């Protein structure tokens, strides 16, 4: 006896309120997961605080920073590295959010979502927004602690830096999501994280000005210039002092769109990596 499989057409034409409910559910779930994982919040703050309180004290005399935009005067080393440490929080958060997505795709919530009638691009974008939203309280908590360390940007800078943090959070989250699309197992992605996080962080302007890098190595200088994390740091640095770095804004915006489109295509059931591996939500 021959059994014919009938493929049901994908449901389309959702109302805006249905999209809003879906977005709210994904963001709410990510927020609850973050609240229940208090050690994740503490771990996110430990890394930048170690750099701020320990390494900055040791490097202060060695790596003094001259007058460079957006600063109007000489600044202490800990003042210079603060924007980079803010972005370090978002970098780790974006990778951890994508790490959880690998797990969810195997046996959790995303396994169900990826086969739901909702457009896949909207589901992935909602997951990306949820991860970015979780990173913002961590960054502002770090800034609050840094204020007691006499790192005091203009009061308006705390508001002006918010759009930069949103955009950089989306870019780093999209990068992690793109990486998660090619990782079949949780262990593989966890190992690959270190090969992305640390090169992006150290080969950037997070810890030292690029003019100092250029004095030491011209090749490394160009590597730092091509690193999107460098532009995310500079975008936040200028925004924290109520200025706009237009080149960094263009680079971060372009990379966000590029990484997100790549992730959506990779998760597409007909053409992505998941389809070739036959994973949940990946085709046949």
C-alpha positions as MATLAB code, in Angstrom:
seq = 'XXXXXXXXXXXXXXXXXXXXXXXXXXXXXXXXXXXXXXXXXXXXXXXXXXXXXXXXXXXXXXXXXXXXXXXXXXXXXXXXXXXXXXXXXXXXXXXXXXXXXXXXXXXXXXXXXXXXXXXXXXXXXXXXXXXXXXXXXXXXXXXXXXXXXXXXXXXXXXXXXXXXXXXXXXXXXXXXXXXXXXXXXXXXXXXXXXXXXXXXXXXXXXXXXXXXXXXXXXXXXXXXXXXXXXXXXXXXXXXXXXXXXXXXXXXXXXXXXXXXXXXXXXXXXXXXXXXXXXXXXXXX';
ca = [
       0.000    0.000    0.000;
       1.322    3.405   -0.985;
       1.006    6.233    1.491;
       1.040    9.758    0.099;
       2.298   12.552    2.258;
       0.313   15.748    2.062;
       2.142   18.990    2.715;
      -0.075   21.625    4.252;
       0.341   25.173    2.966;
       2.100   27.603    5.288;
      -0.270   29.981    7.041;
       0.239   33.610    6.091;
      -1.440   36.918    6.692;
      -1.118   37.326   10.460;
      -2.635   40.392   12.088;
      -0.306   42.936   13.768;
      -1.663   41.976   17.182;
      -0.593   38.366   16.567;
       2.914   39.477   15.715;
       2.927   41.596   18.878;
       1.809   38.645   21.007;
       4.548   36.461   19.523;
       7.213   39.126   20.121;
       6.002   39.690   23.668;
       6.106   35.973   24.407;
       9.654   35.517   23.158;
      10.956   38.634   24.949;
       9.098   37.722   28.154;
      10.501   34.193   28.119;
      14.040   35.473   27.607;
      13.571   37.939   30.445;
      12.296   35.251   32.818;
      15.187   32.997   31.926;
      17.601   35.825   32.692;
      15.916   36.556   36.055;
      16.117   32.891   37.048;
      19.805   32.696   36.129;
      21.218   35.196   38.626;
      24.713   33.818   38.227;
      24.560   34.892   34.574;
      23.999   38.487   35.651;
      26.888   38.353   38.118;
      29.207   36.688   35.606;
      28.384   39.355   33.015;
      29.580   42.054   35.423;
      32.631   40.261   36.819;
      34.598   40.323   33.560;
      34.409   44.079   32.859;
      34.782   44.980   36.545;
      38.000   42.959   36.769;
      39.376   44.932   33.828;
      38.167   48.207   35.286;
      39.352   47.780   38.871;
      42.476   45.644   38.472;
      43.961   45.849   34.987;
      43.199   49.538   34.543;
      44.987   50.339   37.797;
      48.097   48.525   36.573;
      48.041   49.940   33.047;
      47.146   53.501   34.009;
      50.727   54.752   34.004;
      51.763   52.685   30.982;
      48.816   53.422   28.689;
      47.916   57.016   29.341;
      45.530   58.335   26.697;
      46.201   61.631   24.944;
      43.550   64.045   23.727;
      41.584   62.206   21.039;
      37.941   62.529   19.971;
      35.469   62.488   21.616;
      37.491   63.575   24.671;
      38.272   67.269   25.148;
      41.137   66.671   27.552;
      43.442   63.964   28.805;
      41.541   61.029   30.299;
      42.495   58.226   32.626;
      42.910   54.772   31.171;
      39.838   53.449   32.977;
      37.730   56.194   31.408;
      38.979   55.196   27.960;
      38.250   51.471   28.317;
      34.746   51.896   29.772;
      32.931   51.879   26.375;
      34.844   48.767   25.335;
      33.868   47.004   28.552;
      30.236   47.970   27.971;
      30.403   46.286   24.566;
      32.193   43.285   26.097;
      29.057   42.676   28.161;
      26.947   42.768   25.015;
      29.383   40.512   23.149;
      29.217   37.794   25.794;
      25.459   38.226   26.129;
      24.943   37.857   22.371;
      26.997   34.678   22.311;
      25.275   33.228   25.389;
      21.874   33.993   23.910;
      22.855   32.150   20.732;
      24.285   29.315   22.830;
      20.894   28.896   24.467;
      19.336   28.943   21.008;
      21.435   25.939   19.986;
      20.062   24.088   23.026;
      16.498   25.253   22.400;
      16.720   24.195   18.768;
      17.704   20.689   19.838;
      15.188   20.081   22.604;
      13.602   23.312   23.793;
      11.306   26.154   22.877;
      12.899   27.059   19.533;
      12.294   23.511   18.266;
       8.593   24.299   18.384;
       8.887   27.873   17.159;
      10.901   26.942   14.078;
       8.037   24.782   12.782;
       5.311   27.283   13.704;
       3.400   29.108   10.940;
       4.965   32.420   11.946;
       7.502   33.740    9.416;
      10.932   32.474   10.307;
      12.548   35.871    9.843;
      10.173   37.391   12.385;
      10.865   34.616   14.912;
      14.607   35.065   14.613;
      14.285   38.857   14.790;
      12.173   38.526   17.943;
      14.792   36.279   19.520;
      17.432   38.835   18.567;
      15.469   41.717   20.107;
      14.942   39.687   23.287;
      18.666   39.037   23.665;
      19.491   42.682   23.078;
      16.894   43.820   25.630;
      18.408   41.533   28.277;
      21.866   43.050   27.757;
      20.776   46.652   28.407;
      20.160   46.327   32.198;
      23.565   44.662   32.525;
      25.325   47.511   30.723;
      23.592   50.218   32.747;
      24.347   48.377   35.990;
      28.013   48.374   34.981;
      27.828   52.110   34.250;
      26.256   52.710   37.650;
      29.114   50.865   39.373;
      31.679   52.691   37.225;
      30.198   56.020   38.350;
      31.371   55.281   41.887;
      34.832   54.774   40.348;
      34.703   58.407   39.188;
      33.888   57.541   35.598;
      31.326   60.244   34.959;
      30.290   60.955   31.367;
      27.836   63.812   30.742;
      24.420   63.050   32.307;
      22.783   63.259   28.884;
      25.274   60.680   27.642;
      23.519   57.924   29.574;
      20.477   58.513   27.366;
      22.347   59.299   24.159;
      24.243   56.010   24.319;
      21.038   53.932   24.383;
      20.484   53.866   20.582;
      24.143   52.899   20.102;
      23.758   50.062   22.605;
      20.595   48.858   20.887;
      22.264   48.800   17.472;
      25.487   47.195   18.699;
      23.502   44.635   20.708;
      21.566   43.684   17.589;
      24.774   43.365   15.570;
      26.536   41.139   18.101;
      23.405   39.076   18.661;
      22.968   38.605   14.902;
      26.593   37.465   14.651;
      26.007   34.892   17.371;
      22.795   33.756   15.690;
      24.638   33.304   12.398;
      27.245   31.209   14.187;
      24.558   29.105   15.875;
      23.097   28.202   12.472;
      26.249   26.281   11.538;
      26.760   24.613   14.942;
      25.185   21.189   15.145;
      26.013   20.489   18.779;
      26.064   22.598   21.916;
      29.659   21.683   22.694;
      30.873   22.786   19.264;
      29.293   26.208   19.589;
      30.613   26.703   23.121;
      34.132   26.044   21.859;
      33.716   28.285   18.812;
      32.644   31.185   21.038;
      36.179   31.621   22.356;
      37.560   31.864   18.815;
      35.220   34.797   18.150;
      34.947   36.672   21.449;
      38.579   37.123   22.355;
      39.983   37.993   18.889;
      37.153   40.507   18.373;
      37.749   42.080   21.777;
      41.539   42.276   21.775;
      41.878   43.228   18.081;
      39.807   46.373   18.572;
      39.999   49.818   20.116;
      38.415   48.577   23.338;
      41.652   48.507   25.360;
      43.987   50.854   23.494;
      43.692   53.659   20.917;
      44.280   52.655   17.319;
      47.072   55.206   16.929;
      49.063   53.247   19.503;
      48.325   50.017   17.630;
      49.558   51.607   14.415;
      52.861   52.547   16.067;
      53.406   48.920   17.022;
      52.023   47.008   14.029;
      50.572   48.383   10.818;
      49.039   45.006    9.954;
      47.248   44.761   13.315;
      46.032   48.326   12.834;
      44.260   47.369    9.609;
      42.848   44.248   11.269;
      41.390   46.430   14.015;
      39.953   48.795   11.413;
      38.173   45.900    9.688;
      36.847   44.514   12.977;
      33.134   45.444   13.359;
      33.557   45.314   17.134;
      35.939   48.288   16.874;
      33.226   50.373   15.246;
      30.647   49.254   17.797;
      32.996   50.417   20.571;
      33.632   53.754   18.868;
      29.928   54.263   18.237;
      29.212   53.796   21.948;
      32.240   55.889   22.947;
      31.119   58.902   20.924;
      27.457   58.467   21.919;
      28.409   58.411   25.590;
      29.735   61.944   25.086;
      26.729   63.031   22.999;
      28.511   62.791   19.641;
      28.031   60.639   16.555;
      30.748   58.733   14.749;
      29.142   58.476   11.324;
      31.599   55.949    9.913;
      31.075   53.602   12.853;
      27.308   54.081   12.599;
      27.373   53.049    8.928;
      29.616   50.027    9.574;
      27.595   48.752   12.539;
      24.296   49.241   10.683;
      25.617   47.434    7.616;
      27.050   44.539    9.631;
      23.792   44.187   11.574;
      21.825   43.848    8.341;
      24.418   41.506    6.813;
      24.614   39.176    9.821;
      20.832   39.109   10.235;
      20.180   38.319    6.575;
      22.814   35.595    6.742;
      21.190   34.073    9.837;
      17.710   34.113    8.276;
      19.009   32.460    5.109;
      20.946   29.873    7.126;
      17.831   28.995    9.120;
      15.675   28.886    5.980;
      14.154   25.386    5.626;
      14.899   25.200    1.908;
      18.432   26.582    1.584;
      20.179   26.906    4.951;
      22.664   24.754    6.811;
      19.851   23.211    8.834;
      18.153   21.972    5.680;
      21.331   20.176    4.570;
      21.637   18.481    7.952;
      17.956   17.615    8.283;
      17.608   19.277   11.701;
      14.349   20.465   13.310;
      12.764   23.143   11.215;
      15.263   22.500    8.456;
      13.180   21.010    5.663;
      12.267   17.368    5.166;
];
